[in-house]
């Protein structure tokens, strides 16, 4: 009996179209037994846990050696580093051992209980990238559980020549790589988010991928023919001949287009009517530099410094930060690096500051980002000193997040001056003309822009948070995420206001939110007056293509009508018309 065609929807984390046969991967959530362990046997149970962890260390070491010469080693090395850090975290492992003794239970049960507690902590993070680190915790726990339960740590490999669509509850990057040379065409998971390591690995592999489908593992069958459309976040199972034929044509066209984009790497981003545009890369960690250079980034528009403050028992010292920042600025060989100061809440870090003892009732609007830095001045001065020292090795611009008004500009500038004074006294070199800017991501800053334009050197619009705060929508909350709309009329008018004021004041301004990475938004943003785009490196060439085909003078007239729209549907229709040319 032939199954009828049906569709599943998820989050498209890597674009493109894949057509192939389903290969199901065993459920990632392992059911474990719960049994009592006598007090005199808990030490033996702890040793069993230690042996399992040691075996997983060996697995990761072997994987590192196997992949060292692979062209995707950068992405996989980041995944291995995180998993090894979790295995070596004395607090996390110590908590499991303590649970075994305290509750008199087996290691598997203690490990799963602690995993649930860790995942709950990660889910409180506001930043999507940080929140999705919970999947790293789940994946490393799964590896340990498999060792404890005597199960293999690798996936079964199909020898078929058929293009494989992996379908799983969850996958790790290591799982993906087992299929890399075996016709892996795409993958689909029930869990996951756009910034999980698996999603990053999918983009590195250049294969379409969907995550967060919830029920794909249950509904799809081994060997079933499916189409994965990463751009639209949809899986089509058992497509009929007409649908299959249409998608094959689309697939061929997309592959030809992807190849053509490579020729744009060295093209100057200049519009048809001669308007110069800057295309910059966002990076999470220093190793992301390779991608920025590969896709021709003109600089780093946003370097997030948070990676230094996570998964460590102590706060990073000045030297650790300085070395990381210097590595990036030297790697860009004179091109500018915009380094954002700490954008976390105290609840996201372990050890070293008084604010850790405080539980915020609403972390997204509590003591975080620049507010935390002001509250913990030694923490802030340490980071500023490291940034200033690194500025002696190349062009660094300092960017502060979450400023709400002039009352926060003054202490920001004062803190920078204090860090400079201390370095001066010590005879340490730094860029005395270091540019200082602010994120415009709080509506109050956008509406009272005057002090920002007068007192700072540059600005950067963070559309992700600005949209959330303006519309009072948490885009990570499934109950209301459909209301998150960066092209809402109110948001478009606010963007127009910000860009107009910055243009009049001749203050450089960039946009580093997800809108910058969407080619369907490029012409809209150019028409609004944006000239600096900052995005993940992989999106640079697609946006550059849109820039090269733009006529800004014509776009400005069309965008005026879009900004005047009173309803979201009307604005959306006008944007679609704009993109049709």
N, C-alpha and C positions, 0 to 999 in steps of 0.2 A: 504494500500500500504506500503510495506516494504522499508525503505530508504536504499540506497546503502552505502557501507563502504567508509569512508573517514577519513583523519587524520588531526590533528591540532598540531602545534608545539609551544613550549614556553620554559621558563627557568625552568629546573628541580631543585627545591629547597629542595626536600626531596625524597630520593631514595626509590625504591621498586615498586611493581606492584599491582594495585588494579583493580578489576573487579566488576562493579555494575551498578546501574541505576541512571540516571541524576536526580537531584533535582535542579531546577533553583531557584536562589535567586533574589529578586527584584533588579533592577538597583541601584547601590549605589549613582549615581549622580542624585540628586533630582532637577527637574526643578522648579524654583521659579519665582513667579511673581514679577514685578517691578511696584510699584505704589507710587505716591507722598503722603507725609505726611505733613500736615500743621505745621508751626513753633510751634504753641501752643500744638501740639500733639507729638512732638519728644520725650519729657520726658516720656510720656506714652509708646512710642515704645521702649525706652531704658529699661523701667521697664519690658516690655514683654520679652525682651532679657534676663534680669537678672533672671526672673522666669524660663525660659527655661534652662538656665545654672544651676540653682539650682536643677532642676529636673534631669538633667544629672549627677550632683554630687551624687544625691541619687541613681541613677541607678548604678554608679560605686561603691559606698559604699556597696550596696546590693550584687553586683557581688563579691567584695572582701570578704565579709562575707561568701557567698555561697561557694567560692572556697578555703577558708582558709585551709581546710583539704585535698584538692585534691593533688595528686602527681605531678601535673603540676603547682602548685601555684607559683613556682619561675618564670616561664616564664610569667604567667598571671599577677603576681604582677608588673613585669617590665612594661608591657603594661599599667596597670592601673595607675602606678606612672607617666608615661609620659602624659597620657591623663588628669590626675588631675592637673599636672603641667601646661598644656596648658589652662585648665579652670581657673586656679588661676593666670595666667599671666596678670597682670594689664595693661601692654603695649598692648598686643594683644586684650584684651577685650575693653580697652579704645579706641583703633583704630576703632573698630566697632561702638562704641557709637558715636565717633566723626564723623564718616562717615554718620551716620543717621542724625545728625544735619546739617552737612555741605552740604549734598546733598538732604536733605528733603525727605528721602526714608524710606521704610519699613525695619525692622530688617533682614528679610531673604535675601533681596537683598544686604544690607550692609555686611552681614556675608559672602556671596558668593564672593563678590568683594574683600574683605580682604583676603579670603582664596586663591584666585588666586594670590594675591601679595605675600603671604607667600610661596606658592608652588614654585613660580618663584625664590624666594630666595634660597630655599632648592635645587632646580635643579642646582644651580651654584656650589654646593659643589663638590669637586673632590672625596672625600672618599665615596664609595658606601654605607657604613653603615649610614653615616650622611645624604647623599642625600635621602635615602629612608625613612627618618623621615617625608618626605612630606606626606606619606600615613597616618601617625598618625594624622597630621593636617586635612587631608580630612575626616578621620573616625570620629574625634571628632566633626567637623563641621556638618557632616551628622547627628550625634546624636542630636545636638542642633536644626538643621533644623526640624527633625522629631517632636521634642517637640513643636517648634513654629507652625508647621502645623497640630498638633494634630494626628500624626501617631504613631503607636506602636514602641517602641525601641527594640523589639525582633523579631526574625525570626519565621515564621511558622514552626512547627515541624511535620515531617512525622511520623506516627505511624507504618509504614511498617517494616516488618522484613527484607526487602531487603537491601543489602549493598548500602549505599548512596554515590554518587559522587556529592558533592556540586559544582555547576557552577555559578559563579557570576562575575559581573564587578569588584568588590573588596569585600574583607571580612576583618573584624577585628577579633582578637583572641577571643573576647567575642562571636562573631557570631559562631565561630568554636565550642566553648565549649558547646553551646546549643545542639550540635549533638553528643557530645563525647560518650554518653551511648546509642546512637540510631543507631548503625551500620554504623557510618561514616567511609568510606573506603579511601577516598581521596578528594581533592578539586582542582578546576581549576579556575583561575581568569584571566580576561583580563589585569588587572594592576598588579603592584607589582614587587619586586626584591628579590634577594637571601637573603638580610639581613633585610628585613622588619620584624616587630614583628610577623606578621601572618606566615611568613615563618619559623621563629624561633619556634613558637608554633607548627607548623606542624612537625618539626623535633622532638620536645619534645613529641608529640603524637605518633610519629613513624608511620605516614601515608604518602604515596606518595603524592606529590603536584607539580603542575605546575602553574607558574605565568607568566604574560606578554604575554599571548596568543593573546591578542587584540580583537579577535572576537568570542571567545568560547560562550559567553553569547547569542550572536545573532544566531549562527549556530547550537547549540545543543538544543534538545527538551526534555521536561519533560518526564521521563520514558524511555528514550533511553538507550540501553545497550552500555556501553563504557569500554574501557581498558585505564587505566592511567599508563604510564611507566615513573616513575620519573627519572630513571637513564638516559634515552635518551631524556627526555623532549618532549614526544609525547602523544597525546590522539587519540585512534582509536575508531571511532564511528561505531556502527552496524557491528562488526567483523563477518566474516563467521565462520563456524564450525572449519575449520582447524586452523585459527589464534587463535580462542578462546581456542582450545585444547592446542596449543603450549604455550600460555601465562599462562594457568593454571599450566602446568608443571613447567614453569620458576618460577611462584609464589611460588609453594610448595618448590622448591629448594632454593629460596632466604630466605624463612622463616626458613628452617632448618639450613641454613648457619648463619643467624643472631643469632639463639640460640647458635650455636657452638662457636661463637666469645666471648660470655660471659665468657667462661672458660679460656680465655687468659688474663683476667684482671691482674692476679698476676704472669703471666709468665714473666721472665726476657727477654727483647728484645735483643736476641743474635742470630746472623745468624748461619747457619749450619756449617760454617767454623770458628766460634768462634769470630766474630767481634761484639764488644759491640756498641749498638746504643741507643741514648737517644730520648725518645718520650715525647714531652712537649705540653702544651695546650696554645692556645691563648684565652684571655678573654677580654671582652669589659667593664664589670662592676664588682664590687666585688661579686655580687650574682652569677656570673658564676662559682665561686669556687666549688659549689656543683657538677656541671657536671664534672669539672676537676678531682675531687676526685673519682666520680662514675666510670669514665672510666680509672682510674689508671694512671693519668698523673704523670710523674716523676718530674715535676716542671712547672712553667709558663714561656714559652718562649717569650711571648709578652703580656704585660698588657698595653692596650691603656689608657692613662690618659685623653683623650679628653672629656669623659662624664662629668667631673667636670666643664668644661668651657662652656657647651651648655645649652640653655634654662634658663639662669639666667641673671638678670639685672646687676649683678656685678661679677667681677672675684672672684674665690674662694680664701679665705685667706689661710695662711699657716696651720692653725689648721685644717681646713676642709680637706685639702689635706693630711696632716699627718695622720688623723684618717682613711681615706679611704685606704691609702697605708699600714698602720699598720694592718688593718683588713685583708688584703689579705696575707701579709707576715706571720702573725700569723696563718692564716687558712691553710697555706701550711706546717706548722709543720716542719720547717727546710729544706724543699725542696726549691730550688732556685726560685726566682721571678725576671724576667727581666722586668723592668719598663721603658717604652718608654716615653721620655719627650714630651711635647706638639707638636702635629703634625697637627696644624690647621693654617689657614690664619686669619689675623685680621678681615676679612669680615665675619667670621663665628661666632664671639663672640659679645656680647653686653656689652658696658659699661666698662670704666676703663683704656683704653690705647689710646694713640694718634693716632696710626695707623688705628683706626676704621674710621677715617675721609677720608682715602685714598681708592679710588676705583681702584683695580688692573685691567689692561687691559687683563692679562692672569693669573688668580689666581694660576693655577697649577704650573706655573714657576715663580711666583712672591714672595712676602714677606710672607712666610709661614714656618712652622716647625722651624728648627734651625735658619733660617734667621730672623724670627720674634723674636725669643728668644734673639738673639744678638742685635736686634734693640730696644727691650724693656727689658733692663737688669733687672730692678726691678721685672718684671714678672718672668723672668727666675730664678733669685736668690731665690725668694719665693718658686718656685717649687723645686729647688735643696735642699734648707734647709729642706723642708718637706720630700723629699726622703731620705736625709741623716739621719734625725731623725728616720724615720721608719726603717732604716737599723740596728738600735740597737736592733730590735725585731726579726730579722731573716736574711736569706740570700737574699739580694737585689743586683741586677746588674743594672746599669744605662745604658740605650740605647738611643742614640741621632739619630734622623731621618734626612735624606736628606742632609748629608754632601757631598760636591762635591770634596774636596781635602784638602791638608795640611793647607791651609790658614784658614780653619774652625776648624781644630783639635785644634790648639793652643788656640783660644778664648774659646773653649769648656772646655779644661782642666783648663784654667785660671779661668773661672766662677765657676767650681767645687771647686777649691782651695780657691776662695774668700768666697764661702758659708761655707766651712770647717773652715776658719779663724774666721768668725763671730761666728760660733757655739762654737769654742774653747774658744773664749773670754767670752762667756756666760756660759761656763762650761756644755754644752749640749752633751750628749753621742751620738756617731754614729760609724759606722764601718769605721775605719781608712784605711782599705784595700779594700774599695768599688771598685769593678771592673767597668770599664768604657768602653763602646763599641759604635759602630756606625752601622747604617743601610747602607748596600750597595745596593742602589736603584737608583743611578744616574750613568750613564755610565762613566763619568769622574773618579768617585771614583773607579769603577771596573777596569779601564784601568791604573790608577796610584795608585796602591794598596800599594806601599811601605811604605809611611808614616803611613797608617792605621795599618799595621802589626807591625811597629816598636814602635808606640806611644800608642796604645790602647790594652786593655786586651782581647777583643773578638769582633767578627763581626756577623752580621745577615743579610742574603740576603733577600731583599723584592722583590720577583720576579714579583709581580703585577705591581708596578711602574717601575721597571727596564725594563720589557718587553715593557711597554707603551713608555717610553722615548727612548729606543733603536730603536724601530720600528716606532716611531712617529705616534702612533695609540692611539686614545682615545677610550678605550673599551666600554665606555658608550654611544658613538655616534653610533647610529644604521647604519649610512651610511658607516662607516668604521670598525665597530666592528668585522666583519668577518676576517679582516687582523690581529687582535690580536692573536698571536700564540707563546706561551711560549716555543714551541719546534722548532721554526724557527732555521735554522742552525747557524745564527749569535748569537742567544741567547744561544744555546747549547755550542758553543765555548767560549762564555763569562763566562758561568757557570763553564765550565771545567777549564778555566784560573783562576778564583777566588778561586775555591776549591783546585787547585794544589798549588797555591801560599800560601794559608793559611796553607795547610798541610806541605809544606816545612818549613814554619816559625814556625810551631807548635802553631799556634794561633787558639783557638776554634772558630768554625763558625757554625751557624745554618741557616736554611731556614724557613721563616715564611709566605711565600706567598701561593697562592692557590695550587701550585704544590705539596706542602708538604701534602696536604689533599687528594690527588688523588692517590689511590692505584695503578693505571696504571703508575704512575710516580715513584713509590718507588724504583723499581729495577734500573731504569735509574739513579736516584739520588745516590743510593748506589754505582753504578758503576763509577759515576763521582767523588766519594770521600766524599759525605755528610754522616755525622754520627749523626747529631742533627736535628730532624724534629720538627717543632712547628705548631700546627693546631688547629681548633675548636675541643673541647673535643670529640664530637660524632664520629669523624673520627679516633680516636686513635687505636681502636681495629682492624679495617680493615687494617690499615697500619702495625700494629704489626704483623698481620698474614703474610703479605708479607715479613716482615723482618725475621721472623722465618723460612721462606722457601727459603731464599736467600743464594746463594754461591757467596760471594763478589769477590773472585779471578776469577771465571768464568765470572761474570758480567763485570768486568773491561775490559776484552778482547773484549767482545761484544760491550761495549759502545764506545770503541775506533773507531770502524767502524761507529757508529752512528754520532759521533762528526765530522768525516771526510766528511759526506754527504754534498753535495753542494745544494741540493734541498729539500724543505720542505716535499714534497710527499715521497721522498726516506727516509728521517729521520723518518717520521711517520710510514712507512712500516717496517723499522728496529726496531722501538720501539715496534710495535705490535708483531713482531717475537720474540723479547726479552721476552715479557710477556707470550708468549706461552711456554717458557721454552725449 
